[in-house]
Amino acid sequence: MTRNQWISLFDQSRGNPRLIQNEDYYFTNLMEESFSFLFQVDEDGYPETLVQHDYNYPFGFGSLYIFAMIRATEIKHPVAGFWQFS
């Protein structure tokens, strides 16, 4: 994969996630436990050569949202916060 394809695959690093369903209940427990958004894997950004035509997308053509405890000098305990698909 090219650099731009990797950037597209992991398209949201820190900042705000690009959500499919914008509901508070996805974030409530994560925020209470001091987790912050780290990045997402968005299948909309997959290059055509990554997924074979006779196979499904692993996340149902959706996104996996990764959260972590982000400190000034370290990132601790990355977890799959939640998964969404349309």
N, C-alpha and C positions, 0 to 999 in steps of 0.2 A: 504494500500500500504506500501511496505517496504521503508526504507530510500533510498536504491539504486534506487528503482523505481521512487521516487520523484526527486532524483538528475537527473535521466535520462529524466524525463518529463520536468524539468526546467534546461536543460543541459548547457546553456550558461549564466553564470552570469557575468556581466561586460565583459571585454575583447572585443572580436570581434564576431559578429553574424555569424552563419553558414547559409549563404544565399542560396536560391534556384536559384534566378536570381540576378546576381551581376550588377545592374544598378545604376548609380549615382542619377537618379531622385528620387529614394526612400528616399535618405538621404538629399537632398539639402535643403528643407524647415526646416527640423528638426535641421540641423546644424546651419542654419541662425538664428534660434530661441534659440540657446544655449542648445539644448537637446543632450544627450549622450545615447548610448546604455546601457540598464540596464540588460535585460535578454530576452530570447525567450522561447516560449512554442512550442516545436517541436513534432508533432504527430508521427514522426518516432520512438520516444522514449516511446510511450504509451505501458504499459504492456497489454498483450492480454486480461486480465480480466477487463480492464477499458472500452473497447468499445465492445458492443454486436455485434454479427455477422450479425444481420439483420438491423443494423443502419449504417449510414455513419459517417465518421469522421467530427467533427464540422468545421474544417478548410480545408476540402478537401484533407486530408493527407498532410498538409502543415505546416507552422510555423507562429506564431503571434509574432511580434517583439515589445517589450516594451521599451520605451525611457523615460528619466526623466532629470530634471535639477539636476545634481549631484555636490554637494559642498563638502568641506572638512569634514563637520560635519553633513550634512543632505542630504536627497534625496527629492526633491520637484517636484510636478506636474507630476507624472507618467502618461503616455499616451500610447495608442496602436498606435505606429508609423506607422506600415503597416503590411499587411498580404500577404504571398506568398504561392502558391501551384503549383504543377507540373501537 
